[in-house]
Amino acid sequence: MSVIFSMEAYEQLSLHITHIQKHIVYLQQRIEAIQARLTSTVTTELPHDLHLPQSIPGVSLKGAVIILIELGSEDISPFKTAKRLASGIG
């Protein structure tokens, strides 16, 4: 099945697609900026807490930051090992 567009409809569609693509780029940039800010905040305010989640195999700095953010204000000191922390967060 083929669909035939008028030149005007094609141009409008093209403009919408361009606008959406620009918005996607903007959102990606905002996400990256927020992630950088969260990482900076966590590494500055909770540097001692980053060690435990990062000792879980496969958990990077970004993953450790996400784990700490998900835990929120919970104290992770009861988790003495990476294995206990991993089982505690699911």
TAFEN-V512721 format. One record per pair of residues at least 24 apart in sequence whose ideal C-beta (glycine too) atoms are under 7 Angstrom apart, sorted by the first residue. I is the first residue (numbers start at 0). J is the second residue. If there is no record, write none. Layout:
[[I/J] [I/J]]
This chain:
[[37/64] [37/68] [38/64] [41/67] [41/68] [48/75] [51/75] [51/78] [51/81] [51/84] [52/84] [54/81] [55/81] [55/84] [55/85]]
